[in-house]
Amino acid sequence: MPLRIVFMGTPEFAVPTLASLVGSGHEMVAVYTQAAKPAGRGLQPRPSAVEAFARQAGLTICTPKSLRCEAATAAFAAHQADLAVVVAYGLILPQAILDLPREGCLNLHPSKLPRWRGAAPLQRALMAGDTDTAVCIMRMDAGLDTGPVCLAEPVPLPADMTAGVLHDLVAQRGADLMLRAVGALARGTLDCRPQALEGITYAGKIEKSETRLDWARPAKAVHDRIRGLSPFPGAWFEITVDGKAERIKVLESTRTDGHGAPGLCLDNGLTVACAEGAVRLLQLQRAGRKPMAASELLRGFPFPAGMQLG
């Protein structure tokens, strides 16, 4: 039996799930997304990735600034939805909204719940050096990612995987998993179980203070920070060029052998010593430039052996 679905999402991460639902035979009665925000040099309003897709698909779009008022509740109720599907929406759903869909609200969360509840689960898993994570479909309640888990699929984390690669992988796997969950819900076979009470961790937003590289940490910790923050906001170090400080982002790296004073370039190929071991920097980005391979950067911007990085 087809369901009447309200979709709620904002960034590119949510688009694959919306696209899979549009072609599923269920009725998409409305798409909720955050309003267009100023972007680019001209600071012109730029619609979210979800809004752009929804417009192309001819779907009804709603962009309330908040859901915590009677008008927003009444507008949501008017959709007479069977189900709300929520993927990285960015606004808190109050209890009045959670209670409206007949079958409740399903959320796609990219972590092995209850590990990494919160805003930045992909980045935190990599920064912590986790060897695996998961994508989960969860029934929403009033807590922060505390609802019962309906479906989960494990996702291995190779040693050099970046947050950007993981983002795209989990977005597609999550879309497939959500489609399975909605299908099971429509058939009355979706089984949701409470989360474990042990192993709870929180994935707080990434702070600016966390993005500067500290070579005095072990190579594994430095490497995990680089890949966990790539491509955005990007981990960085500072050097002085023509008497001016310049930040250089590191977007890819790998661990390697080597030892020396933390921050010391051990060769001419951007192998940098850490407190324990070393990392080889593979892709970097100068301020105002495009990302480039280390070999390309070194042709016009050498980092000779013995150079000390800030």
VMD Tcl script that draws the C-alpha trace (Angstrom):
set ca {
  {0.00 0.00 0.00}
  {1.55 3.34 -1.05}
  {2.31 5.76 1.76}
  {1.85 9.54 1.84}
  {5.35 10.78 2.70}
  {6.73 14.12 3.82}
  {10.47 14.27 3.15}
  {12.66 16.49 5.34}
  {16.29 17.13 4.35}
  {18.67 19.85 3.23}
  {22.21 19.01 2.00}
  {23.52 16.91 -0.88}
  {23.74 13.94 1.51}
  {19.91 13.78 1.58}
  {19.34 13.87 -2.19}
  {19.90 10.14 -2.95}
  {17.25 9.18 -0.38}
  {14.74 11.66 -1.81}
  {15.49 10.46 -5.35}
  {14.95 6.82 -4.37}
  {11.60 7.62 -2.73}
  {10.38 9.66 -5.70}
  {10.68 6.60 -7.92}
  {9.33 4.13 -5.36}
  {5.59 4.38 -6.00}
  {4.87 6.18 -2.73}
  {3.26 9.63 -2.78}
  {5.61 12.52 -1.92}
  {3.17 15.07 -0.53}
  {5.76 17.69 0.50}
  {9.48 18.31 0.80}
  {10.69 20.29 3.81}
  {14.14 21.88 3.54}
  {15.99 24.84 4.96}
  {15.48 28.12 3.14}
  {17.93 29.39 0.54}
  {20.98 31.09 2.05}
  {23.33 33.76 0.61}
  {26.32 32.15 -1.11}
  {29.08 32.97 -3.57}
  {30.75 36.29 -4.25}
  {27.47 38.05 -4.90}
  {25.86 36.55 -1.80}
  {22.80 35.64 -3.82}
  {20.31 33.24 -2.19}
  {21.24 29.68 -3.12}
  {18.66 26.91 -2.62}
  {19.66 23.77 -0.78}
  {20.58 20.67 -2.77}
  {17.29 19.09 -1.72}
  {15.27 22.11 -2.86}
  {17.03 22.12 -6.23}
  {16.21 18.43 -6.76}
  {12.63 18.85 -5.53}
  {12.01 21.71 -7.97}
  {13.23 19.61 -10.89}
  {10.96 16.79 -9.75}
  {7.95 19.12 -9.45}
  {7.44 18.47 -5.74}
  {5.77 20.78 -3.21}
  {8.49 22.60 -1.24}
  {8.20 24.02 2.28}
  {10.94 26.14 3.88}
  {9.80 27.15 7.38}
  {12.37 28.87 9.56}
  {11.11 26.93 12.56}
  {8.65 24.15 13.36}
  {8.04 25.35 16.92}
  {4.83 27.28 16.39}
  {1.13 26.53 15.92}
  {1.16 27.73 12.31}
  {3.96 25.31 11.38}
  {2.18 22.46 13.13}
  {-1.08 23.21 11.34}
  {0.67 23.44 7.96}
  {2.37 20.08 8.54}
  {-0.89 18.47 9.67}
  {-2.57 19.62 6.47}
  {-0.37 17.22 4.46}
  {-2.10 14.27 6.18}
  {1.12 12.30 5.93}
  {1.44 8.63 6.80}
  {5.19 9.00 7.34}
  {7.95 11.58 7.59}
  {11.40 10.64 6.28}
  {14.16 12.79 7.76}
  {17.73 12.99 6.42}
  {20.05 15.76 7.66}
  {17.23 18.30 7.80}
  {18.94 20.68 10.20}
  {15.91 21.80 12.23}
  {14.66 20.25 15.45}
  {11.34 18.41 15.14}
  {9.25 19.17 18.24}
  {7.00 16.52 19.71}
  {3.92 18.11 18.08}
  {5.43 17.40 14.64}
  {6.77 13.95 15.56}
  {3.26 12.90 16.60}
  {1.50 13.91 13.38}
  {2.42 11.24 10.78}
  {0.33 8.11 11.26}
  {3.40 5.85 11.04}
  {5.78 8.24 12.78}
  {9.13 9.60 11.54}
  {12.06 7.60 10.18}
  {15.56 9.10 10.27}
  {18.68 8.06 8.37}
  {21.70 8.32 10.69}
  {25.24 7.50 9.47}
  {26.78 5.83 12.52}
  {26.74 2.61 14.51}
  {24.18 3.81 17.06}
  {24.43 4.44 19.95}
  {28.01 5.36 18.99}
  {28.29 8.86 17.50}
  {24.89 10.35 18.09}
  {24.77 13.97 16.99}
  {25.86 16.36 14.28}
  {29.13 15.03 12.81}
  {29.15 11.21 13.01}
  {31.12 10.62 9.80}
  {33.94 12.97 10.75}
  {34.08 11.83 14.37}
  {34.29 8.15 13.46}
  {37.30 8.79 11.23}
  {38.97 11.26 13.59}
  {38.68 8.68 16.38}
  {40.31 6.02 14.20}
  {37.27 3.71 14.18}
  {37.74 0.72 11.89}
  {34.05 0.48 11.03}
  {30.78 2.36 11.30}
  {27.24 1.81 10.02}
  {24.23 3.45 8.44}
  {21.02 3.14 10.47}
  {17.32 3.76 9.98}
  {15.86 4.92 13.28}
  {12.39 5.79 14.53}
  {12.61 9.34 15.83}
  {11.69 10.39 19.33}
  {12.26 13.60 21.28}
  {15.88 12.71 22.19}
  {19.08 13.31 20.22}
  {19.31 10.23 17.98}
  {17.95 8.06 20.80}
  {15.09 6.31 19.00}
  {14.87 2.58 18.29}
  {16.86 1.26 15.33}
  {14.87 -0.47 12.58}
  {17.58 -1.41 10.06}
  {21.38 -1.13 10.13}
  {24.10 -1.93 7.63}
  {27.80 -2.08 8.59}
  {30.31 0.10 6.74}
  {34.05 -0.72 6.98}
  {36.48 2.20 7.26}
  {39.75 1.56 5.38}
  {42.83 3.22 6.85}
  {43.04 6.01 4.24}
  {39.32 6.67 3.62}
  {38.39 10.37 3.83}
  {35.16 11.89 5.10}
  {34.29 12.94 1.55}
  {34.49 9.38 0.23}
  {32.60 8.05 3.24}
  {29.91 10.73 2.81}
  {29.13 9.64 -0.75}
  {29.22 5.95 0.10}
  {26.90 6.26 3.10}
  {24.52 8.61 1.28}
  {23.86 5.96 -1.36}
  {23.74 3.03 1.04}
  {21.45 5.01 3.32}
  {19.09 5.72 0.43}
  {18.85 2.01 -0.37}
  {18.33 1.16 3.30}
  {15.61 3.79 3.72}
  {13.77 2.43 0.69}
  {13.84 -1.03 2.28}
  {12.59 0.38 5.59}
  {9.71 2.25 3.98}
  {8.74 -0.85 2.02}
  {8.76 -2.96 5.18}
  {6.73 -0.32 7.00}
  {4.12 -0.30 4.24}
  {3.86 -4.10 4.53}
  {3.65 -3.96 8.32}
  {6.90 -5.89 8.82}
  {9.31 -3.20 10.03}
  {10.84 -4.27 13.36}
  {12.49 -1.54 15.47}
  {14.51 -2.29 18.59}
  {15.76 -0.01 21.39}
  {19.37 1.12 21.27}
  {21.90 -0.38 23.66}
  {22.44 1.51 26.89}
  {26.21 1.03 26.66}
  {28.70 2.51 24.19}
  {26.97 5.88 23.84}
  {29.18 8.64 22.37}
  {28.35 12.04 20.92}
  {29.55 13.54 17.66}
  {29.64 17.25 18.37}
  {30.04 19.85 15.63}
  {33.57 20.37 14.36}
  {35.14 23.41 16.03}
  {37.67 25.67 14.28}
  {40.16 24.94 17.03}
  {40.22 21.27 15.98}
  {41.31 21.90 12.40}
  {44.94 22.94 13.01}
  {47.35 20.02 12.75}
  {49.52 19.19 15.73}
  {52.63 17.33 14.56}
  {53.45 16.57 18.21}
  {50.73 13.91 18.19}
  {51.28 10.33 16.95}
  {51.19 9.83 13.18}
  {47.96 7.82 13.39}
  {46.17 10.66 15.21}
  {47.48 13.24 12.69}
  {46.45 11.07 9.73}
  {43.00 10.37 11.18}
  {42.42 14.08 11.72}
  {43.39 14.87 8.14}
  {41.06 12.29 6.61}
  {38.25 13.02 9.05}
  {38.24 16.71 8.09}
  {38.64 16.22 4.33}
  {37.42 17.89 2.22}
  {35.63 20.25 4.61}
  {36.56 22.14 6.68}
  {40.04 20.73 6.07}
  {42.93 20.19 8.46}
  {45.76 22.70 8.00}
  {49.24 23.77 8.97}
  {50.92 27.14 8.63}
  {54.13 28.23 6.94}
  {55.70 31.62 6.25}
  {55.95 32.73 2.61}
  {57.67 36.04 1.81}
  {57.28 37.07 5.41}
  {53.57 36.28 5.51}
  {51.85 33.37 7.22}
  {49.93 31.07 4.90}
  {47.62 28.23 5.77}
  {47.86 25.06 3.70}
  {45.09 22.49 3.93}
  {45.92 18.81 3.80}
  {43.19 16.76 2.12}
  {44.87 13.36 1.80}
  {47.69 11.61 3.60}
  {48.99 8.19 4.52}
  {51.04 6.86 7.40}
  {54.64 5.86 6.80}
  {57.87 5.07 8.61}
  {60.19 7.81 9.77}
  {61.24 9.72 12.83}
  {62.48 13.17 13.68}
  {61.40 16.34 15.44}
  {57.62 16.81 15.10}
  {56.85 18.85 11.98}
  {60.22 18.17 10.33}
  {60.19 17.36 6.59}
  {62.10 14.09 6.36}
  {62.56 14.16 2.57}
  {61.74 16.30 -0.46}
  {58.37 14.57 -0.94}
  {56.40 15.94 2.03}
  {57.00 13.16 4.51}
  {56.53 14.85 7.88}
  {57.68 13.57 11.25}
  {55.17 13.24 14.08}
  {55.60 12.34 17.74}
  {55.49 8.66 16.74}
  {56.10 7.77 13.11}
  {55.42 10.03 10.13}
  {52.77 10.93 7.58}
  {53.20 11.51 3.86}
  {51.02 14.36 2.59}
  {49.37 13.40 -0.71}
  {46.92 16.18 -1.60}
  {47.05 19.78 -0.44}
  {45.38 23.12 -1.09}
  {46.91 26.58 -0.82}
  {44.69 29.51 0.13}
  {42.58 30.59 -2.84}
  {43.82 27.71 -5.01}
  {42.37 24.41 -6.13}
  {43.37 21.14 -4.44}
  {46.43 19.57 -6.01}
  {48.57 16.47 -5.64}
  {51.69 16.91 -3.55}
  {53.88 16.24 -6.61}
  {52.21 19.15 -8.43}
  {52.50 21.50 -5.47}
  {56.18 20.67 -4.99}
  {57.07 21.67 -8.55}
  {56.54 25.33 -7.75}
  {56.48 25.33 -3.97}
  {59.25 23.12 -2.53}
  {59.29 21.68 0.96}
  {62.93 20.51 1.23}
  {64.16 17.93 3.69}
  {64.96 19.65 6.96}
  {62.21 22.28 6.64}
  {60.20 22.72 9.80}
  {56.41 23.01 9.37}
  {54.40 25.15 11.76}
}
mol new
graphics top color blue
foreach p $ca { graphics top sphere $p radius 0.5 }
foreach p [lrange $ca 0 end-1] q [lrange $ca 1 end] { graphics top cylinder $p $q radius 0.2 }
display resetview
